[in-house]
Amino acid sequence: MDFSLNKEQQDIVKAARSFAAKEFPERAREFDREEKFDLGLWKKACELGFVGVFIDKKYGGLGYGFLEHCLINEEFWAVEPGIGAAILSATFGAELIQMFGSDHQKNTVLPKLAEGQAIIGTAITEPDAGSDVTMAVTTAVKDGDEWVINGSKMFATNGTIAHYINVFCLTDPENPSRHKRHSFILVPTTAPGYQAIKIHGKLGIRASDTAELVLKDLRVPAENLVGVAGEGFSQLMAFFNHTRLHVCAQAVGLSRAALEEAVRHVKGRIQFGQPLAAFQATQFKIAEMATRIRASRNLYYEAAWGADCGKLDHGLVAMAKWFSGQTAVYCADEALQVHGGYGYIDEYKVQRLYRDAKILEIYEGTKEIEKTIVARGVLR
């Protein structure tokens, strides 16, 4: 099957790479060390059309597919993962609204996201509910024409900077099916009872905002329910099938960056009278990195193409997410290895890539969860 990019997609890749190369490198170490981000960069990316390209044209977006969004992710992460995450996660949750939201929610939220006037996040994980999301206990109880939300969330992307958060809530605890007990509710972060506490000390992607949420007697209108009550789990799985594709692209971008740093170093570093690149052990590392990157890209291209054509393959998405995440960790590790002691200090970019890589095997579904999905599909 031919997954070569068309002219428009190639132009998107070139534009994204050019923007990132111009804007990211100068501030990368600053954002990483200080665990912050300049929202002015996000605004600039919005103005140039890089943010939320999958949002439908009738809501102010460009109406592209998820493949195009992935292409931008890959190019941003190939330059600087932390900044790429901070910018493109500004629409983390727009997929849910576009797929399942009411007309009112779509018309209210999506244009603001597309135009760079608002940021959205999604809160799923809880202190005692991670991979098993059906154990989430944050409650939303109907009180007249309002939902009253109580509970806490961990690792909420954009928790302290978002204007809206999609909150995964327990709405029907007595339902005999554990997959029919939860719903998503759209929460404006200005609502009384919303508290976000920034998480400091992350291993990597420190420019991206991550927070703990405390929701206490938070009230929102009943119309803020996303889609149908009790369908939160199935909505989440559909959401993951798209956001996991974004992670695949992030992983390929980071892997490319690691390979580029490794190649640059081994060509210039002289040992035993010749460049490191002349040694077969080094060449084998470079060869495996390049091969894994190519395989990871082909996997996510095929999976994203299927999603955009209405032929989404849940198993293929899981396969691409697991393998590309593993590739990123492998490439970052090998790139640091060929740098030797130099790779262990923050003067060198490879040290940051090494820290940024690990999250790609964790968020949007751990590698263990992805392998389980793949295996179940094969064994079925």
Secondary structure, 3 states (H helix, E strand, C coil): CCCCCCHHHHHHHHHHHHHHHHHCHHHHHHHHHHCCCCHHHHHHHHHCCCCCCCCCHHHCCCCCCHHHHHHHHHHHHHHCHHHHHHHHCCECCHHHHHHHCCHHHHHHHHHHHHCCCCCEEEECCECCECCCHHHCCCEEEEECCEEEEEEEEEEEECCCCCCEEEEEEECCCCCCCHHHCEEEEEEECCCCCEEEEECCCCCCCCCCCEEEEEEEEEEEEHHHEECCCCCHHHHHHHHHHHHHHHHHHHHHHHHHHHHHHHHHHHHHCEECCEEHHHCHHHHHHHHHHHHHHHHHHHHHHHHHHHHHCCCCCHHHHHHHHHHHHHHHHHHHHHHHHHHHHHHHCCCCHHHHHHHHHHHHHCCCCCHHHHHHHHHHHHHC
